[in-house]
Amino acid sequence: MNLSAAYFYCQKITREHYENFPVASLFIPAHYRRHIAAIYAFARTADDFSDEMNDRQSILDWRSRLQRCTREKPEHPIFLALSHTIQVFDLPLQWLDDLLTAFLMDLDCHRYQSMQELQNYCKYSANPVGRLVLWIFGYRQESLMAYSDHITTALQLANFWQDISVDLKKDRLYIPKVYLEKYQLSEKDIFSQRPSDNFVLLLRDLIADTRRLFQLGMPLLREIQGRLRWELQLTIAGGLGILKKVEQYSPRILTFRPEISKWDWLKIISTTLSA
């Protein structure tokens, strides 16, 4: 397989799976899209090893392929494309490896004691993505990376609250235990999937904390230019839109997964671009 076909393979995976923010990606300049797709396909495939297959060995093999892909020509199309992207932008391999650490953590840890523990997981599962995108666009300052970490952590948390009903079926509970204790709820209360006033209050607390994280990352918008700024604005708006949906359907979140509709996206795009 040649390099163009390898990138096409990655872009196909991205188009098929990129769910929460399908429109915003169109604002990335075309000459960057294939590189973003290579990173996404790498992470998406490894996530499937963890989430769908519960396959530790495949993740470890994926890690081995990552370490080898810059030293020898890869046979797998994802690594053929990814190795080229790594070389073009001199990407730090550690951030890609951190994503694999998160997928391995998913196999071993289904409960979190505190928000600090959960955000430490996001350090591996979400923050590398934002850092890689900034790096590709030429933004290398650590201060900008720190703002990005707040945003990507908030996006990950928003996805957790959106997916509560889905994760319960997989025996995963991302609501930190300290929040359950604060609102006098047990794991049994959550897994029974019967809503309560205390659960709605708990969810509002989680949503408020997540919105505060988005706010902490907002200074990044002042520091970046061009279409990446549009992309970031729309991505943040999408994350906040998810939180709004979760809040709207809070009594049903234990049994229902809210989604951002195409109509919602049109409103988000219109509002963001006219701001």
Beta strands, then each sheet from edge to edge (+ up, - down):
end
